[in-house]
């Protein structure tokens, strides 16, 4: 019996050594400790979300299921990037309240999340647990998402819409929901699009602006539409069901908030109109209006973005302050960031007056340079539900050619983020809101990898934030009650985590799509030029960010020859000592 115990001890020790060798010997991967399990996270109070205006149609909204848990898994390091970049690369992301859109560089649209109104564009309203290709026609170059509707821009300037249409936000001339993308008639070739909660804006390549959808607060400007009354004859909404032109020329960018709108002119002025209950029009009042007026105190604007009830504007110094080399600015303080509107969640980034009743009716200058560091400039601007995001880059960094995937330096580009963290969408791992710009860290270990560089696009939805790199890697954090992060786990992601993308067959060449997008949207934020079409809701492809785990399938695990030898040695030892034990028991056979 003692001999048997000694033998069993030996085998146990050998097995333990074998397990250790198997774990640590997998090449090209970092092994991280497992977490103790999901941590339940309760939904914020219902009052935290923007209420929808009175419903003129019969469609009933379905409440989103509660978030079941959080995913605390930490990202792992990936191997060195392959010599050749990935075939499929991203162009744009869009985030609605509970759904998301992803535009591949081959021109196809991938949708995921809530599909109650057909906003995924897959031909039905069935729930979806993962990513699926939408039925859009043509080669897509950009997308925008409203609360429950989607808008796609194709390479030929056509606009397609699908999803909820109770306010005419699809521009089809009726109020019928569509789960199949509809091509919008009556508008010129488009340069870009923007989607508010229940209205849509289209910027024509000729600088004109077209709108349709909810106009209850004047967010469609001077467009004429129809009144919607309840059974008692009371006015409950105004809607524009067909595209109407509200600006003939001179626009270079558009942005749509929940119920307010912004237009950037080639003069550097910013027009605002629509809902103003939280001061999001920046005119010093809380009076909503349909009249388009310049934002007070704003000049030489280059970027705009609109969140649910707040607005962001980036300005620069006059052309005299810009060097002959358009990729360099002479003075570091050439750019300023202004914010106005709702600040209940810290989304203005002012670092003060952060309370449920806080807002600013006039533009407030935000100190972004302190968090970014010296010699950085703003390259892109994004706003969404209770959140704001900046992409900043080292001054003097030369934007790469549109047809080339750049080898970006992680030290030259950074992301600043602030505002609501109710769903842990800031990627900090906790629920604390940020009331001023903060540097978004890559992960707990601080590692970087060229596979994640540079960032191609970013989007902010109703509690979730999406990031996409030019190498085809996609990361997401925050709310995931309907699978809007792109996976089927329905877990809140507390840090930006890489998510695998579906494999697609070869589509339109990457260079073709990028060249077309550059022609539509412009390639620079340094000069307005002739004019440049600045895209407020998309991060340009010359920016950098490192996030999450690799979204491509993990490398296959292989075992070196010494592992195989160790396995054979343990097996041989087990046989030897087993036979020796049997001999001691005096069984009728002998060892060789």
N, C-alpha and C positions, 0 to 999 in steps of 0.2 A: 504493500500500500504506500509506503514512504517513497519507493521508487516511482510509483505512478504519479504521486503528487509532484515529485521533482520533475518528472517528464512533462506534466501539464504546465508547470511553471515555465519551463523552458519554451514550450510551444506558445504560451501566452505572450512571453517577452518577444519571441521571434515575430509573432503576428503583429504586435504593436509596432515593432521596428519597420515591418513591411508597410503598414498603413502610413506611417510618417514619411517613408521614402516615396510612396505613391503620390502623396499630397504635394510635397515640396518639389517634386521633380518635373511637374508639368511646365514645359517651356513657354515663355512669352506671356505669362499671366501672373497677376498679383492675387493671392488668396486673402480674402477678408473674412473676419469673424462674422458668423451669423448673428442676427439680432434675436432678441428674446421673443419676438412676435409682433403682430400688428398692434397699434395703439389706437384706441377709439378716439375719434374727433367729432365733436358735435357740430352741427350746422350753426352758423350765426343766426341771430334773430331775424325774423322775416323782414323787419323794417330796414335791414341793411341793404337790401337789393332795391333797384329802381323799379317802382311800380309802373305797370303798363297803363296807357290811357284807356278810357272807356272803350270797350270792344264793340265796333259797329257790326261786325259779322257774327255768324253763329258759332264759329269754331271755339271750342272750350280749351283753355290752356290746361295742360296736365302738369301737376306739381312734380318737380324733380325728386327722385328718391334721395334719402339722406345718405351722406357719405358713410360707408361702412367702417373704414379703417384708414390708416396711413401706411405708406410703404417706406420704411426706414432704411432700406437697403442702400449701402454706399456704393458709389461708382468704383470700377476697377480700372487699373491701368491697361492700356492696349499696347500691342506690339508696335514697332516702328511702321510708319505708313508705307504702303506699297509704292514701288517706283512709278507706276501709272495710276493716275487718279481714277476714282470710281466713274463708271459710265453714266449712271444716273445722278444728276445733281439738282438741287432745288432752285427755284426761282422766287417763290413767294409763299407766305403763310397768311392765313386769315382766321380770326377767332370770333365766334359769336358768343351768345350767352352760355349755350350748352353744346355747341358743335364747333368743328374746326375744318378748315380746308387747307390742302397742301398742293402746290403746283409743282410738278416735276419739270425738269429742264427739257424733257421730251415733249412737253406741251399737254400732258394729261393731268387731270385733277383728281386727287385722292381726298375723300371726305370721311369723317368719323365723328361720332357723338350722337346727340339727340336728333331724331328724325321724325318728330311728331307731326311736322307740317311739310315733310318732303324736302327739307333744307339740305339733305345730302345729295339730292339730284340723282337718285338711283332708280327712279321709276315707281317707287312705292313709299309708304310711310311706315314700313316695318322697322322695329328696333334693330340696331346693329351693335355687335359686340367688338368690332374691330374696323380696320381701314378697308375701304371699298372704293373702286374707281367710279367716278360720276359719269353721267351720260352726256357730258358737254361735247359740243361739236367744234371741230377745228383745233388749232394749237393754242393752248392757253398761255398767257404770259403774266397774268396777275389775277388776284381774287380779293374780294372784300366780303365781310360777313356782318349782317345786322343781328338783331336779337334772335330772330328765327327765320331769316332768309339769307340767300347767298347770291353773290354777283361775281361773274367771271368775265375777264377781258381777254380776247383772243388776238392773235398776231396780226390779223387784218383790221383791227379796230372795232370789231363787233362786240356787243355786250349781251351776255346771257344771264338770266335770272331764274331762280327757283326757290321754293319754300313758301312761307306764309305770305299772304297777299291781302289781308283784311283791310289794309289802308291803301292798297294800290302800289305798294312798295316794289312790286315786280315790274311795273310799267307796262302791263299787258292790256290795259283798257278795261279790265274787270277786277273783281275782288275774289277770284277763285284761286285756291292754293294749287301750286304746280310742283309735282315731284320730278318732272322731266324738264331740263333747261329750256327756257324760251328765249329766242333771239328778239331783242327789242328793236322795233321799227321806229322811224321818224327822227333819228338822231344822226349826226355826222360821225365819221370814224373817231373813236375815242382814244384818248391818251392815257387816262387812268380813271378809276372809279372809287367811290367811298360809300360806305353804308352806315347809317345811323340805326337806332333801334328799330324804327318803322319807316324810314325814308331812305332814298338812294340819290346819290349825286354822280353825275358823269361829266368829266372834263373832256371837251372835244380837242382834237389835234389843232383846231383853228383858234383855240383859246376861249371858246364859248363854254358855258356851264348850263347843264340841263338837270332837272330835278323831277322826282315823282315820289308819291307815298304820303305819309301822315303830314299834315300841315296845320294841326290843331294849335301849335304854339308859334306858327310862322316859320318853321324850319325849312320850308320850301320857298321861302322868300315871297316875292310878289306873284308867284304862280297862282292862277285861278283854278278852283276845283269845285267840289261838291260838298254840301253840308250833310252831315249824318245826324239824324234825330232819333230819339227813342220813341216809345209808344205814346208818351205824353206830349210829344211834339217839341221836346227840349233838345237844344243843340248839344251833342256829345262829342263830335269830332268834325274835322275838315280833312278831306283827302284829295290827292291829285293822282288819278289812276293812269294817266298817260304822260309821257315825257313833255316837259315844258321848258323853254329856254328862258333863263333869268339873267343871263349875261351874254352879250354878243361876242366879245373878244377881251383879251388882256389878262386872262387867268392863266396861272402856271401851276397851281395846286389846289386841291379841295380836301376838306376834312369834315367828317360828320360825327357829331356826338350823339347822345341819346335822342335829344330833341332840339339840338342847335347845330348850326353849320358855320364853317369858315371857308373863305376863299382867299388865296394868296394871289395878288396882282403882280404884273411885271414891273410895276412902279415900286414894289417893296411894301405896299400897304396891305393890310389884312381886313377884309370885310367880315362882319359877324351878323348873324340874325337867328331868330328862333327863341327858344325857351331861355329865360334869363333869371329864373327864380333864385339861383345861387350865384349870380353875377358872372356867368360863363361867357357873356358877350363882351365883357371888359369895358363897358361904357360908363361905369360909376353908378349904375342904377340896378334895380331888380325888375325892370319892366320888360316883359317879353315883347317882341316886335317882328314883323315880317319885312320891314324896311332894312335894306342892306347898308350898313354904315361902317366906316373905318374904326378899328379898335383904337381907343384913346392912347396917345403917347407911343405908338408903335410905328417905326420907320425902318426901311432897309431890311425887311424880314426876308429870310431865306428858307425857313422850315416852319411848318405848322402841324399840329396834331390836336385831336379832340377826343376827350374821354367821355364818360357818361355825363357828367355835369361840370367838367373843367376843361380848360384850354391851355395849350402850350405854344409859344412862339419863340423862334430863335432869330436874332437879328445880327447883323455884322456892321462893321464900320464902312464908311464910304469907299468907293473904288480907289480913291487916292491913297488908302491905307493898305492896298493890296499890291504885292510886288509884281513885276512883269511875269514872273513864273507863277502861273495860276495854282500851283500845288503848294505854295508857301505863303504864309502871312507874315507881315513884318512885326506886328505887335501881338503879344499873347492875348491881351484883353480885347481883341477884335470882335469876339462873339459874346452875345449876352442871351441869357435864357429868361423869358418872362412867363409867368403863370397867373391864371385868374379863374375864379369860379369856386366850386365846392372844395373844401379842405377838411371835411369831417374825418377822413381817413389818412390825412397827411399827404394827399396826392399832389398838392402844390409844391411841396418840397421846401417850404419857407422856414421850417423848423420852429414855428411859433403859431399860436392860436389854433392848436390842434385839438379840436373838440367836436362833438356831434353837431354843433351849431355853427361851426367855423366856415367862413367863406370870404372871398375877396372880390369886390365888384370892379376893381381896377387892376391892371397888370402889376405884378410884384416881381422884382428882379431876384432870381434864384442863384445862390452861390454854388455852382456846379464844379468850378475849377479846384476848390479845396479838396473834394473827394477824388477828382480825376488825377490831380498832380500837375506839375508844371509842364508847359509846352504842349498841352493837349488842345484839340479843337473838336467841336461837335460835328459828327458826320451824319447822324440819323436820329430821329425823334419818333417815339411811339407813345400813345396814350390809350387807356382802356378803362374798364370798370375799376375805379379807385386806385389805379396804378399809373406810373409814368416811367419811361425808360429812355436813356440816352446811350448812343454809341459814340465814344470819343476816340480820337486817334492822335498820335504824335504829329505835331506840325512838321510839314516838309515831307511827309510820307507820300510817295508818288502812287496814285491809283493805278492798278494793273490794267492791262488791256481787257476789253470785255470778253474776248474769246479765250483768255488764258486763266487757268486756276492759279492764283498767286501763292507763293511760299511766304506767308505772312509771319512776322515776328510777334510772339505773344506779348512782348513788352511794348509794342507800338499801338495796340488797341485795347480798349477797356469798355466795360458796360457799367453804367450807373443805373440804379433802380430804386424806387421808393414808393410809398403809399401803403395800401391795404395788404395785410398778410393773413386775412381770415382763413384762407385755405392753404396757407404756407407757400403761396405762389412766388414769394421772393427767393425761395431756395435757401433760406438761412437755417432751416430745420426747426424753427420755433414759430410762434404765432404773434410775435411782436411787430406792430406796424413800424414803418420807417417814415419819419416826418421831414427828412431831407435826403438829398442824393447820397447813396452809399455804393461803394464799389462791390460789384457782384463777384464773389469768389468762385473759383473753378470747382473745387471740392475740398473736403477736409484735409487731404494730404498736400494740397497746393501743387499737384503735378500738372504738367501741360503736355500736349502732344500735337504734332502737326496735322494729325488726321482731323482735328476739329477746327482748323483754321482755313479761311476766315469765315465769319458769320455772313450768311447770305440774306437772311430775313428774320424778322421777329414779329410777334403778334401778341396782343393782350386781349383776353376774353373776359367772361363773367366769373372771374376767380381762378383763371388758369393763364399761364404764360408759355409761349412756344418759341423755340430758337432753332435755327437751321443753318448748318455750315455749307460752304461751297463744295465740300467733298461728299455731300450726301448724307451727313450724319444729323440726326434729328433728336432734340432734347426737349423735355417738357417738365413743368412743375405745377402743383396746385390742384384745383378741384378736378375730380374725375368721375363724378356721379353717373354720367352717361357715356363714359368712354371717350370724352372729348380730348384726352391726351393722346389717344391713338392706340391704347392697349385695351385688353378685355378684363383687366384686373379690377376696375372700378375702385381703386384705392387712391387716396390723396397722396401725391408725390411731394415729399417735404424738401427734396433737393432736385436740381435738374438732372434727370436720368435719361440716358440714351434709350431710344425705342426703335426697334427694328422696323424697316420700311418694307412694304410688299415688293416682291420681285416683279418687274414689268418687262415686257419684250421691248426691243429697240424701237424708239420713236423718232421724232424729229431730231436732227443733230443739235447738240448743245450750242455750238457756235452760232447756228442760224437763229435760235431762239434768243440768245443773249444779244446778238447784234440788233435784232428787231426790237427788243425791249429797250436797248440803249437809244435807238432812234426815237422811240415813243417817249421815254421818260427822262432822257438825259443822263449824262455820265458824271456830272460834277455838282457839288454843292458850294463851290467857291465863287462862281460867277453866274449871274442870271442870264447873261448873254442874250440870245436871240428869239425867244427866251428858253431857258432850260426847264423842262418839266420835272419839277422836284416832287418826289413821291413821299408823302408824309408818313405813310403807314408801313413802309418797308425799309429794312436796313440794306444799304447798298453792298455790293459784293466785295468792296475793298476794306472790309472791317473784320475784326478778329474777336473771337471768344472761344474759350475752352470750357466744355461742359460735359457732365455725366459720363456714362460708360459708352463703349462703342455700340452703334446701332446696327452694324452689320453682324452676321452670325459670328459667334466666338470661334476662334481657331480650334481645330480638332485636337484633342489631347493625345499626345504620343508618349511612349515610354522608352527611355534609353535601354541599351543592352544590359547595363549593370542592374537595372530593375528586374529584368527577366532572370538574370543569374541569381539574384537574391531570392526570387520566388522559388526557383528550382532548388536552391540550397535549403530553404526552410522545409520544402516538401521532402527532400532527402533526409534531413535531420529527423523529421517526424516519423518517416518509415523506419529509420535506424533504431531510434529509441523505442518505437512501438514493438519492433521485433525483439529488442533486447529485454523489454519488460515481459514479453511472452515467454522468452527462454527462462527467465528467473522464475516464472510460474511453473517451469518444468513441463511445458507442453512437448509432445513427442516429435520434435524436429530440431534441427541445429542450424546455427547461423553459418553462412559460407565462410 
